Amino acid sequence: MKRLYKQAYDHLESMGCPVYVHPDDDGNFSIDGEDPESYKWADYWNTDPIWIFGVNPVVDEVLRQYGLFSEWVNPGRLAVFEI
């Protein structure tokens, strides 16, 4: 995993966010949308007006600190990329 991603990965993991490396990730990582605790971090179907496209604003804020953003691959996987 690239260093930039590793720092964000470690930060989110320490907060309890269900992060992992998917086989399709290429030096980056993903957030597990199917984890039992994922509803706290990312939920494809969440309509809370504070959440941004189903992503908890805390996750978005952490990713932005590292120059990253997230994008849904499917309802079970939120991939993280460089801005």
Contacts in CASP RR format, 6 or more apart in sequence:
PFRMAT RR
TARGET T0000
AUTHOR 0000-0000-0000
METHOD contacts of the structure
MODEL  1
MKRLYKQAYDHLESMGCPVYVHPDDDGNFSIDGEDPESYKWADYWNTDPI
WIFGVNPVVDEVLRQYGLFSEWVNPGRLAVFEI
1 9 0 8 1.000
1 21 0 8 1.000
1 25 0 8 1.000
1 27 0 8 1.000
1 28 0 8 1.000
1 29 0 8 1.000
2 27 0 8 1.000
2 28 0 8 1.000
4 66 0 8 1.000
4 67 0 8 1.000
4 68 0 8 1.000
4 82 0 8 1.000
5 27 0 8 1.000
5 28 0 8 1.000
5 29 0 8 1.000
5 66 0 8 1.000
5 68 0 8 1.000
5 80 0 8 1.000
7 66 0 8 1.000
8 29 0 8 1.000
8 62 0 8 1.000
8 63 0 8 1.000
8 65 0 8 1.000
8 66 0 8 1.000
8 68 0 8 1.000
8 80 0 8 1.000
9 19 0 8 1.000
9 29 0 8 1.000
11 62 0 8 1.000
11 65 0 8 1.000
11 66 0 8 1.000
12 19 0 8 1.000
12 31 0 8 1.000
12 41 0 8 1.000
12 59 0 8 1.000
12 62 0 8 1.000
13 19 0 8 1.000
15 58 0 8 1.000
15 62 0 8 1.000
16 37 0 8 1.000
16 41 0 8 1.000
17 31 0 8 1.000
17 40 0 8 1.000
17 41 0 8 1.000
17 59 0 8 1.000
18 31 0 8 1.000
18 32 0 8 1.000
18 33 0 8 1.000
18 35 0 8 1.000
18 37 0 8 1.000
18 38 0 8 1.000
18 41 0 8 1.000
19 29 0 8 1.000
19 30 0 8 1.000
19 31 0 8 1.000
19 32 0 8 1.000
20 29 0 8 1.000
20 30 0 8 1.000
20 31 0 8 1.000
20 32 0 8 1.000
21 27 0 8 1.000
21 29 0 8 1.000
21 30 0 8 1.000
22 29 0 8 1.000
22 30 0 8 1.000
22 77 0 8 1.000
22 79 0 8 1.000
24 73 0 8 1.000
24 79 0 8 1.000
25 79 0 8 1.000
28 79 0 8 1.000
28 80 0 8 1.000
28 81 0 8 1.000
28 82 0 8 1.000
29 79 0 8 1.000
29 80 0 8 1.000
30 73 0 8 1.000
30 77 0 8 1.000
30 78 0 8 1.000
30 79 0 8 1.000
30 80 0 8 1.000
31 38 0 8 1.000
31 41 0 8 1.000
31 42 0 8 1.000
31 59 0 8 1.000
31 70 0 8 1.000
31 77 0 8 1.000
31 78 0 8 1.000
31 79 0 8 1.000
31 80 0 8 1.000
32 38 0 8 1.000
32 76 0 8 1.000
32 77 0 8 1.000
33 41 0 8 1.000
33 42 0 8 1.000
33 43 0 8 1.000
33 44 0 8 1.000
33 75 0 8 1.000
33 76 0 8 1.000
33 77 0 8 1.000
33 78 0 8 1.000
34 76 0 8 1.000
38 76 0 8 1.000
39 46 0 8 1.000
40 56 0 8 1.000
41 55 0 8 1.000
41 56 0 8 1.000
41 58 0 8 1.000
41 59 0 8 1.000
42 54 0 8 1.000
42 55 0 8 1.000
42 56 0 8 1.000
42 59 0 8 1.000
42 70 0 8 1.000
42 78 0 8 1.000
43 51 0 8 1.000
43 54 0 8 1.000
44 54 0 8 1.000
44 72 0 8 1.000
44 74 0 8 1.000
44 75 0 8 1.000
44 76 0 8 1.000
45 54 0 8 1.000
45 75 0 8 1.000
46 54 0 8 1.000
48 54 0 8 1.000
50 57 0 8 1.000
51 57 0 8 1.000
52 60 0 8 1.000
53 72 0 8 1.000
55 70 0 8 1.000
55 78 0 8 1.000
59 70 0 8 1.000
60 69 0 8 1.000
60 70 0 8 1.000
63 69 0 8 1.000
63 70 0 8 1.000
63 80 0 8 1.000
64 83 0 8 1.000
67 82 0 8 1.000
67 83 0 8 1.000
68 80 0 8 1.000
68 81 0 8 1.000
68 82 0 8 1.000
68 83 0 8 1.000
69 80 0 8 1.000
69 81 0 8 1.000
69 82 0 8 1.000
69 83 0 8 1.000
70 78 0 8 1.000
70 79 0 8 1.000
70 80 0 8 1.000
70 81 0 8 1.000
71 78 0 8 1.000
71 79 0 8 1.000
71 81 0 8 1.000
72 78 0 8 1.000
72 79 0 8 1.000
73 79 0 8 1.000
END
